[in-house]
Amino acid sequence: MKKIIDWTLILLIFAGVTLLGNMIGYDIYSWAAVPGILVLIAIALIGMIMEEYIPANIPAVGYIALIGILVSVPWFPGSDYVVQWTSQVELLAITTPILAYAGIS
């Protein structure tokens, strides 16, 4: 349970920095991007939990990619909302804090 709390806190920190970068760099204000950020956090968190508890030798990135694909295909219920919300979050606004963290570590 402690791992899940730690992952959630880290993802929330990345979400805050991403929202700030989204606002400064792309003029997409935080309230428009918050639902997309929350969807991305949920997908990442579910994928990391699956990697931890499913006894297959699949990395978390694989689970995260599969979940992301499944929730965004047109036949998935609510996929229109997922695509609409996540389109408000720019890719470079996401990669900047992740690459900064990787560079520091």
C-alpha positions in Angstrom: 0.0 0.0 0.0 2.9 2.3 0.7 4.2 1.9 -2.9 0.8 2.9 -4.3 0.7 6.1 -2.1 4.3 6.9 -3.1 3.4 6.4 -6.8 0.3 8.6 -6.5 2.3 11.4 -4.8 4.9 11.3 -7.5 2.3 11.3 -10.3 0.5 14.3 -8.6 3.8 16.2 -8.6 4.4 15.5 -12.2 0.7 16.4 -12.9 1.2 19.8 -11.3 4.4 20.5 -13.2 2.7 19.3 -16.4 -0.3 21.6 -15.8 2.1 24.5 -15.3 4.0 23.8 -18.4 0.8 23.3 -20.4 -0.4 26.7 -19.2 2.9 28.6 -19.8 3.9 26.9 -23.1 0.7 26.2 -24.8 -1.9 28.7 -23.3 -4.1 25.8 -22.3 -5.3 26.8 -18.8 -5.3 24.3 -16.0 -9.1 23.8 -15.7 -9.3 22.6 -19.3 -6.4 20.1 -18.9 -7.3 18.8 -15.4 -9.6 16.0 -16.5 -7.0 14.8 -19.0 -4.3 14.8 -16.4 -6.5 12.8 -14.0 -7.2 10.2 -16.7 -3.5 9.9 -17.5 -2.7 9.6 -13.8 -5.3 6.9 -13.4 -4.0 4.9 -16.4 -0.4 5.1 -15.2 -1.4 4.1 -11.6 -3.5 1.2 -12.7 -0.7 0.0 -15.0 1.9 0.2 -12.2 -0.4 -1.7 -9.8 -1.0 -4.4 -12.5 2.8 -4.8 -13.0 3.2 -5.2 -9.2 0.5 -7.7 -8.6 0.1 -9.7 -11.8 2.7 -12.5 -11.9 3.5 -12.1 -15.6 6.9 -10.7 -16.6 5.5 -7.6 -18.3 6.8 -4.2 -17.5 4.5 -1.4 -16.3 5.0 0.5 -19.5 3.3 -2.4 -21.4 0.3 -2.4 -19.1 0.0 1.4 -19.3 0.2 1.3 -23.1 -2.5 -1.5 -23.2 -4.8 0.4 -20.9 -4.3 3.6 -22.8 -5.1 1.9 -26.1 -8.2 0.2 -24.7 -9.8 3.3 -23.2 -9.2 5.4 -26.3 -10.5 3.0 -29.0 -13.8 4.2 -30.5 -15.8 1.1 -29.3 -14.9 1.6 -25.7 -17.7 3.3 -23.6 -16.7 6.9 -22.9 -13.7 6.9 -25.2 -14.9 10.2 -26.7 -14.5 11.8 -23.4 -11.1 10.3 -22.8 -9.8 11.5 -26.1 -11.4 14.9 -25.7 -9.9 15.4 -22.2 -6.4 14.1 -23.0 -6.2 16.2 -26.1 -6.0 19.2 -23.8 -2.6 18.0 -22.5 0.3 18.6 -24.8 3.0 15.9 -25.1 5.9 18.2 -24.6 4.3 19.5 -21.4 4.3 15.9 -20.1 7.8 14.9 -21.2 9.6 18.0 -19.8 9.2 17.1 -16.1 9.8 13.4 -16.8 13.1 14.1 -18.6 14.1 16.6 -15.9 13.6 14.0 -13.3 15.5 11.4 -15.3 18.3 13.8 -15.8 18.5 14.6 -12.1 18.5 11.0 -11.0 
